[in-house]
Amino acid sequence: EGIADLIRHGENGFLVPPDSPESISEIISQCIDTPEKTLEIAGRGYLDATELTWAKNAAKYLELFSELISHSKR
């Protein structure tokens, strides 16, 4: 998974080309101009990030492996 798989632009964060100072500046200006919206986006990003733990990731893989084993026994 890459950052574009986790971040939904304008919903839980912002995606900008790293080599585009203009794009980065534009997003910063938007954040300054709309602080309420920016806080909502930051809050969703925080909640999404709390789901990204090794334990939760391992549990998902264990569930997937269990399902695959169960299907292969049929």
DALIN-V84103 format. One record per helix or strand of 2 or more residues. SS is the DSSP state (a for helix, b for strand). FROM is the first residue (numbers start at 1). TO is the last residue. If there is no record, write none. Layout:
ss:from:to
SS:FROM:TO
SS:FROM:TO
This chain:
ss:from:to
a:3:6
a:21:33
a:35:50
a:54:72
